[in-house]
Amino acid sequence: MTKDESNVIQTPNEEKDIESSNTRKFAGKVMVFVMIFAVLTSIFHIWLNSVSLMILIKKNALHLGLMLAMSFLMYPASKKSSKVNPSVLDWILSAMGLISGLYIFFTYDGLVERSLIPTTTDLVFAAITILVLLEAGRRTVGNVLSVLSIFFIFYAKFGYLFPGMLAHRGFTWERILTRMYLTDTGIFGVTLMVSASYVFMFILFGSFLNKTGGAKFFNDFALAFAGRVRGGPAQVAVMASGLMGTISGSSQANVATTGTFTIPLMKEVGYESTFAGAVEAAASTGGILMPPIMGAASFMMASFLGIPYLTVMKAGIIPALFYYFAIAVVINFEARKIGLKGIPEERLPILKEVLMNQGHMMIPIGIILYMLVKGFTPLYAAFFGIVATVVTSMIRKNTRVGIKVIIEALEDGAKSAVSVAIACAVVGFIVGVVSMTGLGQTVAHNIMQLSGGHLWLALVLVMIASIFLGMGLPATACYIITASIAAPALVKMGVSPLAAHFFAFYYGTLSAVVPPVALTSYTAAGIAGANPTKVAFTGFRLAFAGIIIPFMFVYSPVLLLQDATVGSVVAVIITGALGIIALGAASENYFLTNMSIFERIGTFIVAIMMIIPDLRTDMVGALMMIAIITVQISKFKKLETVNEIA
């Protein structure tokens, strides 16, 4: 090496535990039991999604049973519960969760022969499963989703008590229990199907890639590539989280893997703990948007719309890059404001050596991309991606894996899938009730009425609804609810279904950094040793520059690569980037130097101008931006002159 190795920043050799901090840390025989159970669960899902021809509802039932069983062992009932060993009640609930899935598996054929007419035993199991699932949801993703699901269940029963257009005749408990548990339109519907197949397999793929050095490669590559630029450590966090997002599709997993390295590095060069945590939280949130393996909601979108996942993946490329560009812009302004520089070159790894030693671990991602582009199913691509990861790791000694690492990857994959699976199942209550009662059509009609037929106002209403839901729901649940209830209104107003669902998907993604319930920000705050609330609000401010992106692709579907030509794509990228820079400057109140109130208002207007797909508004916005930049250059030169004299 040409540089002193002792000065080169070291990245973690192993990724940190990607489960949330409220999970148990097992010991002794329980640890061995859970490890074996998790490994067998992953192996079973590989078989289930590769060679099995099992019907969907049975497959979903077994998936839910296994995830429920693990959830009660992994997640304590309360803060006072043991963080090491499950209680007797936890073991009982775990067994009940597993049995609830096995019951459907063994009795569904008989239920079909009875034309879905339930027996008393069926209804008893339905009631037990619903209660067990709601408790699992409370433990894994918080109170809000379970409470919201209970509200919807009662809405299905007591609809006649609701006012105006929300009222309906109500359904019997037998009908509700049957719909929720004994059919594929409730908890065993499309949301759980996506969890049992695409989501589980890609989470498992990410786990294997991490165990073979994927996270270390992303960190090293980001350091070597972006470490020397202004605000280097923060830009490294953005780049590393974006790269990590290509395989994880989970904001909290991104924080846990990249944040343990980038947050201390940011603090070391002068960033405050709050800002360091916020940068990582905002950057990691974008991982849900980043192709090829986007968040679970993207697979939901493909299933809801009945389109190939490749179409969703291609549509996500420019919005994801815009999101990370928006954060990078804000960080650059912040670094200029507080006078931070990049990391000294002698402390950075050498890009060529990083690529030579670890670059081969990107081959599995290339294989997945190739298979998706060639029309193979995501399941097929994920399976061969896992195989390719193990095979590729053998190329070099530093990434080579043995049986122990493979077992750890299988274990981590199953554990990481639990919270997503439970959230998808609980959301099934809401989706089922919306379908039963026609609530989606009612809300869509009301949004159209409130907006007065103005698309911009309808978009604002849906955005507010998404952000409001994001205050208590994980991104996947937020997307499903918004897509089920609000997206139909946008479609009725002429927005393409893909753009309408992407609009809901994007704001559902931002729920991870929307205070007061910003799970990603809280994870980052724990690593940074900062106040969680302050990190959440700062993270939301950093992500704010990207808040106009969904408006851009609704008005310009070219951003989603719909009916796009090279010229049209280039044009919207230029105007979109200018709008993001303008909004970033407005939110930071800084460009080359501090801005006056008129300059700040002007940059905000420029951002709005860039949303509208019209050459006239683009020209006006560009001229305004040129004027603001001219003023900023003049102020900057005067400030430099004053500093030189001083």
KASUL-V567513 format. One record per pair of residues at least 4 apart in sequence whose ideal C-beta (glycine too) atoms are under 6 Angstrom apart, sorted by the first residue. I is the first residue (numbers start at 1). J is the second residue. Records with the same first field share a line. If there is no record, write none. Layout:
I->J, J
This chain:
1->5
3->346
7->346, 347
8->349
9->347
11->216, 219, 220, 261
12->261
15->210, 215, 257
16->256, 260
18->253, 256, 416
19->23, 415
23->74
24->74, 83
26->30, 31, 34
27->31, 84
30->85
34->73
35->411
38->411, 414, 415
39->407, 410, 411
41->66, 414
42->204, 410, 413, 414
44->48
45->200
46->50
47->52
48->52, 59
49->197, 201, 379
50->383
54->58, 59
56->60, 193
57->184, 188
58->105
59->196
60->188, 192, 193, 196
61->101, 104, 105
62->101, 105
63->196
64->68, 101, 425
65->98, 101, 102
67->418, 421
68->97, 136
69->94, 97, 98
70->74, 418
71->75, 136, 140, 418, 422
72->90, 93, 94
73->86, 94
75->139, 140
76->81
77->81
86->90, 91
96->132
97->132
100->129
103->107, 125
104->108
107->111
118->122, 123, 178, 182
123->177
126->177, 181
129->133, 181
133->425
134->146
136->422
137->141, 145, 146, 422, 426
138->143, 146
140->419, 422
141->145, 423, 474
143->147
144->472
145->426, 473, 477
149->426, 429, 430
152->429, 430, 433
153->429
154->158
155->159
156->171, 176, 433, 436
157->170
158->170
159->168, 170
160->167, 169, 170
162->166, 167
165->442
168->437
171->175, 176
177->181
178->182
179->183, 186, 432
180->186, 187, 432
184->188, 189
185->189, 432, 435
186->428, 432
187->425, 428
188->192
189->428
190->303
191->424, 427, 428, 480
192->424, 425, 428
194->198, 199, 299, 300, 303
195->199, 420, 421, 424
197->379
198->299, 378
199->296, 299, 420
200->417
201->379, 382
202->293, 382
203->413, 416, 417
204->413
205->382, 385, 386
206->247, 248
207->409, 412, 413
208->386, 389, 409
209->214, 247, 389
210->214, 215
211->405, 408, 409
212->389, 393, 399, 401
213->217, 358, 361, 399
214->361
215->257
217->221, 358, 361
218->240, 243, 244
219->240, 261
220->349, 354
221->225, 354
222->226, 236, 239, 240
223->227, 236, 348, 349
224->348, 349, 351, 354
226->235, 236, 239
227->232, 236, 343, 348
228->232, 342, 345
229->235, 342
230->332, 335, 342
231->235, 331, 335, 340
232->342, 343
233->265, 266, 269
234->266, 279, 331
236->240, 262
237->241, 262, 279, 280, 283
238->283, 324, 327, 328
240->258
241->254, 258, 283, 284, 287
242->290, 324
244->248, 254, 257, 258, 287
245->254, 287, 290
246->290
247->293
248->253, 254, 287
249->293, 294, 295
251->284, 285, 287, 288, 512, 520
252->520, 523
254->258, 284, 287
255->259, 280, 284, 520, 523, 524
258->262
259->263, 280, 524, 527
260->527
262->280
263->276, 280, 527, 528
266->271, 276
267->271, 273, 276
270->340
271->275, 276
273->528, 529, 530
274->530, 534, 535, 538
276->528
277->524, 525, 528, 530, 535
278->535, 538, 539, 542
280->284, 524
281->513, 520, 521, 524, 539
282->327, 513, 539, 542, 543
283->327
284->520
285->512, 513, 520
286->323, 324
288->295, 475, 509
289->316, 320, 323, 509
290->320
291->313, 316, 317
292->313, 368, 369
294->298, 316
295->475
296->420, 476
297->476, 479, 505, 508
298->312
300->480
301->312, 501, 505
302->307, 309, 312
305->497
307->311
309->313, 378
310->372
314->561
315->560, 561
316->320
318->559
319->549
322->549
323->546
326->545, 546, 580
327->542
329->581, 584
330->542, 545, 584, 588
333->588, 590
335->340
337->590
343->347, 348
349->354
353->357
354->358
355->359
360->392, 395
361->399
363->392
364->385, 388, 389, 392
367->388
368->381, 385
371->376, 381
372->381
376->380, 381
381->385
384->388
388->392
393->399, 400, 401
394->400
401->405
412->416
417->421
423->474, 476, 477
427->477, 480
428->432
430->481
431->484
433->437
434->439, 440, 484
440->484, 485, 488
443->485
444->488, 489, 492
447->458, 461, 489
448->489
451->457, 458
455->493
458->493
462->486
463->507
465->486
466->482, 507, 508
467->514
469->473, 478, 481
470->478, 511, 514
471->514, 517
472->517
473->477, 478
475->508, 509, 511, 512
478->508, 511
479->483, 504, 505, 508
482->486, 504, 508
483->487, 501, 504
487->500, 501, 504
490->495, 500
491->495, 497, 500
495->499, 500, 554
496->557
499->553, 554, 557
503->550, 554
504->508
506->550
510->514
512->520
513->518, 520, 521, 539, 540, 543
514->518
515->536, 537, 540
518->536
521->535, 536, 539
522->532
524->528, 535
525->530, 532, 535
530->535
535->539
544->587
545->580, 583, 584, 587
548->583, 607, 611
551->611
552->556, 559, 576, 611
553->559, 560
555->611, 613
556->572, 613
557->562
558->564, 568, 569, 572
559->572
564->568, 569
572->576
575->610, 618
578->610
579->607, 610
582->603, 606, 607
583->607
585->591, 603
586->600, 603, 604
589->595, 600
590->594
591->632
592->632, 636
593->635, 636, 639
595->599, 600
599->628
602->624, 628
606->621, 624, 625
609->617, 620, 621
610->621
612->617
